[in-house]
Amino acid sequence: MLHFAYGSNLSAKFLRQLCPTAVFQMKAELPNFRITFPFYSQKRQGGICSIIPAPGEIVRGVLYEVNQREMEEKDVAESVPQGLYVRETYLVLGEDKRWHSADLYRCVKPTGPYTPSRSYVELMLEGAEEHQLDPSYVKELRWLIASLN
């Protein structure tokens, strides 16, 4: 199955902790949404991200091929059983200019926005650099990290 990663899961090293067979497929975008930090993570001591509708904006990310069993294990780590996040299927535009059905995680019980967790945004930046996402997006993530000092 395809997983659209846009948050900490952008980092292959981080994603493969629970999904060791995940294979990068391509860069992709989710149009008409934007990233927000609506959930506070005690572990990370700051906000972790989700998506919200935003006409004209784009969420940048990547597609990974992940087996179903590993995604079900990832559901537990993403707090799906507790009802904090949900795994849903969205159409994303791949760098191959084709639409792909891919699962992603979205916060269903927002309590913020919160100041982003530095360690969380560092994982986003790691993945954005690793997969050579749009340079303006990488710059935006670097600026965000610098603002969290």
BALOBA-1460 file (C-alpha; in Angstrom, 3 decimals):
// residues 149
<rec num="1" residu="m" x="0.000" y="0.000" z="0.000"/>
<rec num="2" residu="l" x="1.108" y="3.603" z="-0.487"/>
<rec num="3" residu="h" x="1.727" y="5.915" z="2.470"/>
<rec num="4" residu="f" x="1.941" y="9.684" z="1.962"/>
<rec num="5" residu="a" x="4.445" y="10.970" z="4.499"/>
<rec num="6" residu="y" x="4.526" y="14.692" z="5.263"/>
<rec num="7" residu="g" x="5.528" y="14.942" z="8.941"/>
<rec num="8" residu="s" x="8.092" y="12.987" z="10.930"/>
<rec num="9" residu="n" x="7.523" y="10.022" z="8.598"/>
<rec num="10" residu="l" x="9.284" y="11.982" z="5.842"/>
<rec num="11" residu="s" x="12.477" y="10.702" z="7.442"/>
<rec num="12" residu="a" x="13.086" y="7.191" z="6.108"/>
<rec num="13" residu="k" x="15.196" y="6.387" z="9.168"/>
<rec num="14" residu="f" x="12.324" y="7.350" z="11.482"/>
<rec num="15" residu="l" x="9.621" y="5.585" z="9.435"/>
<rec num="16" residu="r" x="11.639" y="2.378" z="9.178"/>
<rec num="17" residu="q" x="11.711" y="2.011" z="12.960"/>
<rec num="18" residu="l" x="8.165" y="0.615" z="12.683"/>
<rec num="19" residu="c" x="7.985" y="-0.048" z="8.957"/>
<rec num="20" residu="p" x="11.358" y="-1.633" z="8.162"/>
<rec num="21" residu="t" x="10.365" y="-2.750" z="4.671"/>
<rec num="22" residu="a" x="9.120" y="0.719" z="3.581"/>
<rec num="23" residu="v" x="10.439" y="1.660" z="0.150"/>
<rec num="24" residu="f" x="10.567" y="5.242" z="-1.151"/>
<rec num="25" residu="q" x="8.555" y="5.596" z="-4.368"/>
<rec num="26" residu="m" x="8.556" y="9.294" z="-5.297"/>
<rec num="27" residu="k" x="7.972" y="12.841" z="-4.160"/>
<rec num="28" residu="a" x="4.318" y="13.855" z="-4.014"/>
<rec num="29" residu="e" x="2.022" y="16.738" z="-3.092"/>
<rec num="30" residu="l" x="-1.382" y="17.058" z="-1.486"/>
<rec num="31" residu="p" x="-3.063" y="20.134" z="-2.989"/>
<rec num="32" residu="n" x="-5.499" y="22.378" z="-1.128"/>
<rec num="33" residu="f" x="-4.206" y="21.473" z="2.332"/>
<rec num="34" residu="r" x="-1.586" y="22.884" z="4.673"/>
<rec num="35" residu="i" x="0.335" y="21.644" z="7.677"/>
<rec num="36" residu="t" x="-0.577" y="22.755" z="11.171"/>
<rec num="37" residu="f" x="0.572" y="21.637" z="14.634"/>
<rec num="38" residu="p" x="-2.712" y="20.880" z="16.437"/>
<rec num="39" residu="f" x="-1.609" y="18.199" z="18.883"/>
<rec num="40" residu="y" x="0.787" y="18.499" z="21.839"/>
<rec num="41" residu="s" x="3.222" y="15.637" z="22.303"/>
<rec num="42" residu="q" x="4.445" y="15.161" z="25.873"/>
<rec num="43" residu="k" x="7.247" y="12.962" z="24.549"/>
<rec num="44" residu="r" x="8.445" y="15.641" z="22.110"/>
<rec num="45" residu="q" x="7.516" y="18.603" z="24.308"/>
<rec num="46" residu="g" x="5.778" y="20.486" z="21.515"/>
<rec num="47" residu="g" x="3.319" y="20.363" z="18.669"/>
<rec num="48" residu="i" x="3.253" y="17.589" z="16.094"/>
<rec num="49" residu="c" x="1.673" y="18.079" z="12.717"/>
<rec num="50" residu="s" x="-1.463" y="17.272" z="10.834"/>
<rec num="51" residu="i" x="-3.186" y="18.654" z="7.761"/>
<rec num="52" residu="i" x="-6.148" y="20.989" z="7.389"/>
<rec num="53" residu="p" x="-7.993" y="22.149" z="4.271"/>
<rec num="54" residu="a" x="-6.456" y="25.282" z="2.757"/>
<rec num="55" residu="p" x="-7.532" y="26.155" z="-0.805"/>
<rec num="56" residu="g" x="-4.567" y="27.007" z="-3.015"/>
<rec num="57" residu="e" x="-1.901" y="25.655" z="-0.651"/>
<rec num="58" residu="i" x="0.161" y="22.461" z="-0.944"/>
<rec num="59" residu="v" x="1.489" y="19.878" z="1.494"/>
<rec num="60" residu="r" x="4.797" y="18.518" z="0.260"/>
<rec num="61" residu="g" x="5.763" y="14.956" z="1.030"/>
<rec num="62" residu="v" x="6.746" y="11.580" z="-0.333"/>
<rec num="63" residu="l" x="5.168" y="8.259" z="-1.150"/>
<rec num="64" residu="y" x="6.450" y="5.071" z="0.444"/>
<rec num="65" residu="e" x="5.345" y="1.538" z="-0.358"/>
<rec num="66" residu="v" x="4.585" y="-0.076" z="3.019"/>
<rec num="67" residu="n" x="3.106" y="-3.490" z="3.708"/>
<rec num="68" residu="q" x="-0.293" y="-3.662" z="5.391"/>
<rec num="69" residu="r" x="0.912" y="-5.388" z="8.577"/>
<rec num="70" residu="e" x="3.545" y="-2.712" z="9.213"/>
<rec num="71" residu="m" x="0.982" y="0.055" z="8.620"/>
<rec num="72" residu="e" x="-1.274" y="-1.562" z="11.200"/>
<rec num="73" residu="e" x="1.626" y="-1.498" z="13.678"/>
<rec num="74" residu="k" x="2.237" y="2.141" z="12.727"/>
<rec num="75" residu="d" x="-1.433" y="2.868" z="13.509"/>
<rec num="76" residu="v" x="-0.728" y="2.015" z="17.156"/>
<rec num="77" residu="a" x="2.294" y="4.354" z="17.266"/>
<rec num="78" residu="e" x="0.224" y="7.116" z="15.643"/>
<rec num="79" residu="s" x="-2.480" y="6.824" z="18.362"/>
<rec num="80" residu="v" x="-5.167" y="5.625" z="15.960"/>
<rec num="81" residu="p" x="-6.695" y="3.167" z="18.480"/>
<rec num="82" residu="q" x="-7.001" y="6.003" z="21.027"/>
<rec num="83" residu="g" x="-8.850" y="8.111" z="18.452"/>
<rec num="84" residu="l" x="-6.287" y="10.936" z="18.382"/>
<rec num="85" residu="y" x="-5.224" y="10.348" z="14.783"/>
<rec num="86" residu="v" x="-6.888" y="8.531" z="11.913"/>
<rec num="87" residu="r" x="-5.401" y="6.854" z="8.865"/>
<rec num="88" residu="e" x="-7.286" y="7.931" z="5.755"/>
<rec num="89" residu="t" x="-6.842" y="7.570" z="2.012"/>
<rec num="90" residu="y" x="-6.299" y="10.720" z="-0.061"/>
<rec num="91" residu="l" x="-5.441" y="11.359" z="-3.691"/>
<rec num="92" residu="v" x="-1.961" y="12.850" z="-3.964"/>
<rec num="93" residu="l" x="-0.146" y="14.102" z="-7.041"/>
<rec num="94" residu="g" x="3.099" y="12.219" z="-7.615"/>
<rec num="95" residu="e" x="6.163" y="13.668" z="-9.274"/>
<rec num="96" residu="d" x="5.217" y="11.397" z="-12.187"/>
<rec num="97" residu="k" x="2.261" y="13.805" z="-12.711"/>
<rec num="98" residu="r" x="-0.225" y="11.018" z="-11.894"/>
<rec num="99" residu="w" x="-2.736" y="10.819" z="-9.057"/>
<rec num="100" residu="h" x="-2.132" y="8.111" z="-6.457"/>
<rec num="101" residu="s" x="-4.368" y="6.835" z="-3.640"/>
<rec num="102" residu="a" x="-2.274" y="6.895" z="-0.491"/>
<rec num="103" residu="d" x="-2.910" y="6.567" z="3.216"/>
<rec num="104" residu="l" x="-1.866" y="9.345" z="5.562"/>
<rec num="105" residu="y" x="-2.326" y="10.209" z="9.216"/>
<rec num="106" residu="r" x="-4.496" y="13.152" z="10.281"/>
<rec num="107" residu="c" x="-5.267" y="14.470" z="13.748"/>
<rec num="108" residu="v" x="-8.964" y="14.120" z="14.586"/>
<rec num="109" residu="k" x="-8.878" y="15.657" z="18.075"/>
<rec num="110" residu="p" x="-6.949" y="18.918" z="17.676"/>
<rec num="111" residu="t" x="-6.274" y="20.824" z="20.873"/>
<rec num="112" residu="g" x="-3.906" y="23.476" z="19.498"/>
<rec num="113" residu="p" x="-2.254" y="25.033" z="17.518"/>
<rec num="114" residu="y" x="0.953" y="24.594" z="19.462"/>
<rec num="115" residu="t" x="4.506" y="25.726" z="19.004"/>
<rec num="116" residu="p" x="6.082" y="22.937" z="16.969"/>
<rec num="117" residu="s" x="8.392" y="20.467" z="18.656"/>
<rec num="118" residu="r" x="11.950" y="21.160" z="17.561"/>
<rec num="119" residu="s" x="12.856" y="17.448" z="17.425"/>
<rec num="120" residu="y" x="9.756" y="16.764" z="15.337"/>
<rec num="121" residu="v" x="10.521" y="19.522" z="12.808"/>
<rec num="122" residu="e" x="14.118" y="18.275" z="12.654"/>
<rec num="123" residu="l" x="12.754" y="14.904" z="11.454"/>
<rec num="124" residu="m" x="10.662" y="16.718" z="8.847"/>
<rec num="125" residu="l" x="13.755" y="18.605" z="7.658"/>
<rec num="126" residu="e" x="15.835" y="15.417" z="7.610"/>
<rec num="127" residu="g" x="13.266" y="13.795" z="5.329"/>
<rec num="128" residu="a" x="12.804" y="16.876" z="3.153"/>
<rec num="129" residu="e" x="16.560" y="17.069" z="2.553"/>
<rec num="130" residu="e" x="16.910" y="13.301" z="2.111"/>
<rec num="131" residu="h" x="14.279" y="13.289" z="-0.629"/>
<rec num="132" residu="q" x="15.279" y="16.657" z="-2.105"/>
<rec num="133" residu="l" x="11.879" y="18.278" z="-1.706"/>
<rec num="134" residu="d" x="11.303" y="21.758" z="-3.092"/>
<rec num="135" residu="p" x="14.189" y="24.038" z="-1.964"/>
<rec num="136" residu="s" x="11.772" y="26.725" z="-0.762"/>
<rec num="137" residu="y" x="10.114" y="24.164" z="1.523"/>
<rec num="138" residu="v" x="13.470" y="23.008" z="2.906"/>
<rec num="139" residu="k" x="14.328" y="26.672" z="3.571"/>
<rec num="140" residu="e" x="10.969" y="27.147" z="5.328"/>
<rec num="141" residu="l" x="11.670" y="24.174" z="7.613"/>
<rec num="142" residu="r" x="15.168" y="25.491" z="8.413"/>
<rec num="143" residu="w" x="13.674" y="28.881" z="9.278"/>
<rec num="144" residu="l" x="11.079" y="27.206" z="11.506"/>
<rec num="145" residu="i" x="13.783" y="25.288" z="13.398"/>
<rec num="146" residu="a" x="15.843" y="28.465" z="13.836"/>
<rec num="147" residu="s" x="12.775" y="30.224" z="15.265"/>
<rec num="148" residu="l" x="12.371" y="27.494" z="17.898"/>
<rec num="149" residu="n" x="15.711" y="28.240" z="19.621"/>
